[in-house]
Amino acid sequence: MLRFDVIIIGSGLAGSTLALQLADRKKVGLLTKKSLLDGASNWAQGGIAAVLADDDSIAAHVQDTMIAGAGLCDETVTRFVVEHGKHAIDWLVDQGVPFTRDSASKTGFHLTREGGHSQRRIVHAADATGHAVQATLSDKIRAHPNITVLENHIAIDLITGAKLKLADNRCYGVYALDTQAGHVKTFAAAHTVLANGGAGKVYLYTTNPDVATGDGISMGWRAGCRVANMEFIQFHPTCLYHPHAKSFLITEAVRGEGGILKLPDGTRFMPQHDSRAELAPRDIVARAIDFEMKKRGLDCVYLDISHKPSDFIKEHFPTIHARCLELGIDITREAIPVVPAAHYTCGGVMTDLKGRTDIDNLYAVGEVAFTGLHGANRLASNSLLECLVFGQAAATDILQQPATSEITLPEWDESRVTDADEEIVISHNWDELRRFMWDYVGIVRTNKRLRRAQNRINLLHDEISEYYRNFRVSNDLIELRNLMLTADLIVRCAMLRRESRGLHYSRDYPEQLAEARNTVLEPGIKL
Ligand SMILES: Cc1cc2nc3c(=O)[nH]c(=O)nc-3n(C[C@H](O)[C@H](O)[C@H](O)COP(=O)(O)OP(=O)(O)OC[C@H]3O[C@@H](n4cnc5c(N)ncnc54)[C@H](O)[C@@H]3O)c2cc1C
């Protein structure tokens, strides 16, 4: 058994922020599934929203967030996050993050403006903000004597009082598989933090990295936390569709600069869906593409910017041009095959303003958490801000807690399992799940589609649970078990919402109800 003051599961921006803010006073164990830099944070392009400019205001940022959230943002939480924006950016600057500067601006930063923001307030590091932030923080983490980095460790389940048959409601640590050594280790800690990120991999097409398999949400739920608003999955309208390219985003700026969406025969389709055509908001474009693909049985649609001068395209979209060319697509001469893709998980493990969950000494920060900030739709660049603000809030709370009593935790029991006999079960179920979630629980939902998905989840549940009971755990099996549970939570929430709001669109309930309510799944309900 390994003991730390605090175990943090996940090394994205939320986990990294928390680790660094605790490390001067606590012994921190930072578990991460692959390497320190694997996670959505490292891939974030746009930037971090914060009120810095004189002509901007807290009230305006709060209002923009609440409008995007379609009536479901918690105003107290939103204000809390927005008010801490400047402090969060100052902290990153102190750590040495090389944000893009603008000497002509009073703020000193070059601020961009993104869809849904009424002001320029996005702090960025060129078009690779996440990498600049994560590379800086990971160097600090590796250099800190109080942080033990445990790469290639995939957390399996939390160790709670209930699991240990104690009378309390506390979290004592976590079991994690060391995927290189091939055995499960027991980690004990006074405080445990879920910072596992989101769940984009539940869907066939996603912009998320491979590690985003809903592990934290599933672990929190199995341990007895409430989970909320899982039906609100944000889809990015245009992700490159190519067998050898995973998760490559085609920025919305391509449409902004005149890119036209076309069917395979070259017909333009957006004007039939919205008078703003390709410039309609993200959700409408994603829904229109989904409609055309499902109606015509298409694998993808096409985004064409080739009518613009070649030099213009190369100057404005150098990365996309280069990446597509590597794959044999010359975007100065031909259209880009695209599909919408799951991008952001708005729901998650419920927390308070300090990142505390329903279980004592267990916190959740970052995309894994449901704080109430995003409501029914996330405003661009608010998610990295949320990681920073809640990472800081959880650190402050943990540092204020009194010392806890230590107990010896039981080791992981592998006495009744054998090596898996048929790996094909895992890969087949993995593919099937992601495809039916895409087909039935994607951008446009109906009662019938949700029921179909639920039936398949029930079958998978039995098969995967039996497999999990009988065979030694592996990275893929742990992830599949979590993908299945996360899919179940998404479908349950979607079935409970009898309206269309924000990112949840149901053809059976196209109207928005007068009263806005969160979909809260209580622990103990049978899934
Ligand atoms: C392509 C892309 C672009 C984006 N651009 C922006 C942007 O410009 N601005 C913005 O605000 N947001 C953006 N987002 C969203 C934002 O990046 C994420 O919401 C945010 O990075 C989440 O941070 P996190 O720390 O919660 O999780 P992540 O950064 O995803 O980190 C999760 C960590 O948990 C680890 N992990 C997961 N499961 C386990 C397990 N079982 N055991 C151990 N470790 C585990 C992972 O390995 C990883 O280290 C973007 C997202 C994507 C995918």
PDBQT file of the ligand as one rigid body, heavy atoms in Angstrom, charges set to zero:
ROOT
HETATM    1  C1  LIG A 601      -9.465  19.587 -29.127  1.00  0.00    +0.000 C 
HETATM    2  C2  LIG A 601      -9.967  20.347 -27.929  1.00  0.00    +0.000 A 
HETATM    3  C3  LIG A 601      -9.843  21.710 -27.882  1.00  0.00    +0.000 A 
HETATM    4  C4  LIG A 601     -10.309  22.429 -26.754  1.00  0.00    +0.000 A 
HETATM    5  N1  LIG A 601     -10.120  23.782 -26.693  1.00  0.00    +0.000 NA
HETATM    6  C5  LIG A 601     -10.471  24.442 -25.558  1.00  0.00    +0.000 A 
HETATM    7  C6  LIG A 601     -10.183  25.826 -25.392  1.00  0.00    +0.000 A 
HETATM    8  O1  LIG A 601      -9.587  26.455 -26.264  1.00  0.00    +0.000 OA
HETATM    9  N2  LIG A 601     -10.572  26.431 -24.237  1.00  0.00    +0.000 N 
HETATM   10  C7  LIG A 601     -11.208  25.763 -23.230  1.00  0.00    +0.000 A 
HETATM   11  O2  LIG A 601     -11.529  26.369 -22.191  1.00  0.00    +0.000 OA
HETATM   12  N3  LIG A 601     -11.482  24.458 -23.359  1.00  0.00    +0.000 NA
HETATM   13  C8  LIG A 601     -11.114  23.781 -24.474  1.00  0.00    +0.000 A 
HETATM   14  N4  LIG A 601     -11.382  22.449 -24.579  1.00  0.00    +0.000 N 
HETATM   15  C9  LIG A 601     -11.936  21.756 -23.415  1.00  0.00    +0.000 C 
HETATM   16  C10 LIG A 601     -10.833  21.615 -22.354  1.00  0.00    +0.000 C 
HETATM   17  O3  LIG A 601      -9.627  21.301 -22.997  1.00  0.00    +0.000 OA
HETATM   18  C11 LIG A 601     -11.158  20.543 -21.333  1.00  0.00    +0.000 C 
HETATM   19  O4  LIG A 601     -12.432  20.714 -20.824  1.00  0.00    +0.000 OA
HETATM   20  C12 LIG A 601     -10.161  20.591 -20.170  1.00  0.00    +0.000 C 
HETATM   21  O5  LIG A 601      -8.849  20.519 -20.677  1.00  0.00    +0.000 OA
HETATM   22  C13 LIG A 601     -10.394  19.478 -19.188  1.00  0.00    +0.000 C 
HETATM   23  O6  LIG A 601      -9.323  19.455 -18.280  1.00  0.00    +0.000 OA
HETATM   24  P1  LIG A 601      -9.263  18.345 -17.174  1.00  0.00    +0.000 P 
HETATM   25  O7  LIG A 601      -8.045  18.612 -16.375  1.00  0.00    +0.000 OA
HETATM   26  O8  LIG A 601     -10.557  18.256 -16.485  1.00  0.00    +0.000 OA
HETATM   27  O9  LIG A 601      -9.116  16.977 -18.013  1.00  0.00    +0.000 OA
HETATM   28  P2  LIG A 601      -8.018  16.503 -19.042  1.00  0.00    +0.000 P 
HETATM   29  O10 LIG A 601      -7.107  17.572 -19.473  1.00  0.00    +0.000 OA
HETATM   30  O11 LIG A 601      -8.718  15.734 -20.104  1.00  0.00    +0.000 OA
HETATM   31  O12 LIG A 601      -7.154  15.494 -18.171  1.00  0.00    +0.000 OA
HETATM   32  C14 LIG A 601      -7.699  14.311 -17.669  1.00  0.00    +0.000 C 
HETATM   33  C15 LIG A 601      -6.580  13.511 -17.054  1.00  0.00    +0.000 C 
HETATM   34  O13 LIG A 601      -7.112  12.385 -16.361  1.00  0.00    +0.000 OA
HETATM   35  C16 LIG A 601      -6.379  11.231 -16.712  1.00  0.00    +0.000 C 
HETATM   36  N5  LIG A 601      -7.234  10.079 -16.464  1.00  0.00    +0.000 N 
HETATM   37  C17 LIG A 601      -8.463   9.820 -16.969  1.00  0.00    +0.000 A 
HETATM   38  N6  LIG A 601      -8.938   8.675 -16.451  1.00  0.00    +0.000 NA
HETATM   39  C18 LIG A 601      -7.994   8.201 -15.605  1.00  0.00    +0.000 A 
HETATM   40  C19 LIG A 601      -7.894   7.055 -14.786  1.00  0.00    +0.000 A 
HETATM   41  N7  LIG A 601      -8.865   6.129 -14.724  1.00  0.00    +0.000 N 
HETATM   42  N8  LIG A 601      -6.781   6.889 -14.046  1.00  0.00    +0.000 NA
HETATM   43  C20 LIG A 601      -5.763   7.792 -14.093  1.00  0.00    +0.000 A 
HETATM   44  N9  LIG A 601      -5.808   8.901 -14.863  1.00  0.00    +0.000 NA
HETATM   45  C21 LIG A 601      -6.911   9.095 -15.603  1.00  0.00    +0.000 A 
HETATM   46  C22 LIG A 601      -5.988  11.481 -18.139  1.00  0.00    +0.000 C 
HETATM   47  O14 LIG A 601      -4.935  10.644 -18.516  1.00  0.00    +0.000 OA
HETATM   48  C23 LIG A 601      -5.600  12.953 -18.058  1.00  0.00    +0.000 C 
HETATM   49  O15 LIG A 601      -4.314  13.090 -17.495  1.00  0.00    +0.000 OA
HETATM   50  C24 LIG A 601     -10.932  21.736 -25.691  1.00  0.00    +0.000 A 
HETATM   51  C25 LIG A 601     -11.063  20.349 -25.759  1.00  0.00    +0.000 A 
HETATM   52  C26 LIG A 601     -10.573  19.643 -26.850  1.00  0.00    +0.000 A 
HETATM   53  C27 LIG A 601     -10.710  18.154 -26.878  1.00  0.00    +0.000 C 
ENDROOT
TORSDOF 0
